[in-house]
Amino acid sequence: MAGGDPRQRVALIVTVLDEAGTVDGLLESMGQQTRAPDEVVIVDGGSTDGTWEMLQTWTTRLPLRCLRAPGASIAEGRNLAVETATGDLIAVTDAGVRLEPDWLEQLLSELTEDVDVVGGFFRADPLTTFERAMGATVLPARQDIDGASFLPSSRSVLFRRSAWAAVGGYPAWLDYCEDLVFDLDLKRAGQRFAFAPRAVAWFRPRGSFAAFFRQYYRYARGDGKAGLFFDRHVIRYATYAVALGLLRRRGWGPLFLLPGIAAYTRRPYARLWPQLAELSPMEAACALGLVPVIRAVGDIAKMLGYPVGVLWRWRRAQRAWTSRS
């Protein structure tokens, strides 16, 4: 039966930390859902910017329960929210997000009796030329996604409580990359996935190189901690080593990089191209020039973050081995 059992309660959970500038927009979009959540549980990780006080103003407008957990990671906050919620179905989104009015309805529409997890989609909601270039560079378009193999982000996903319990919840030992590890755990446990491309969560991409660098450094560090994507990271190191070698050569050496750069930026430019009509000529030129720089900054952040995560993983294994000895 499409849409699952209508008698099942749906809990919508979120973790927040210092989101005073965005939390009202998120909660407003929750209140506009065509299928309202039966309960909303928000875990605040210790905000000091007025986020907690803003949340309290929504308790009469939403079926909202707010919990304080200072210092909790995203994974710990999500697990606490699921434990607190009473719903059989758990919808998850992130701070800084704006949900389409039919977001929850679309997720539920794909929840059949033989589905345990429904992944929604997410799109950039840029306000600046930089954010527009960032979104086109780092976020997939719908046509880039293979729904059969898509692993959902926890900014747009719904799952059965039983699926969450089957894998022991989100990996509380991880500070970043927790939703990907959670997805992989669900896959290994035999949980069945579906894709709801019209369940869209909008969010602003990072608005500066510094914020973007921190984000991708942490993502790669999470990959290293979780032991993920070793081959992918090795290829990245090797590619940049070859590129640096070509740059140091005299004559025609650097020109051999041009085909590689063109191939590496082809998809971001394809995503950006339809948006250029909305920009002035100066803004369009700026956006086009930002794409390869964003690629390079993201790669440098990953190459620096990954070994830090690998070292953390090695030390963790050493401590575990020592404790058993």
Number of C-alpha atoms within 10 A of each C-alpha: 10 12 14 16 12 8 7 11 16 26 26 27 26 23 28 22 21 17 19 20 11 16 22 18 16 20 20 16 18 23 18 14 16 14 16 20 23 16 18 25 24 25 26 24 21 17 18 12 13 12 20 24 12 14 18 13 11 17 13 8 11 17 16 21 18 18 18 16 16 13 13 19 19 26 22 23 26 25 22 21 25 27 14 16 23 16 20 15 25 26 27 24 22 20 20 20 23 26 26 20 20 19 27 27 19 22 27 24 15 25 25 16 11 13 16 22 30 27 28 29 25 25 19 20 16 19 11 14 20 21 19 23 28 27 24 24 23 16 15 17 17 13 7 10 14 10 16 9 10 15 24 24 20 21 24 25 26 29 24 20 22 15 20 22 14 14 18 14 21 25 22 17 12 19 17 23 22 24 19 20 20 22 23 15 20 23 15 10 12 12 21 14 24 23 24 23 18 17 25 24 25 19 21 18 24 18 17 12 15 10 12 18 20 15 17 21 25 22 21 28 29 26 27 25 24 21 15 17 12 12 8 9 19 11 11 14 15 11 13 15 12 11 16 13 12 17 16 10 10 8 9 10 13 15 11 12 15 10 9 13 12 12 9 13 14 14 17 22 18 13 18 21 14 9 14 18 10 9 13 11 11 8 15 19 13 15 25 18 12 18 23 19 13 20 17 13 17 20 20 17 20 25 20 15 22 26 17 19 22 21 14 17 18 15 12 13 12 12 12 11 10 9 8 7 6
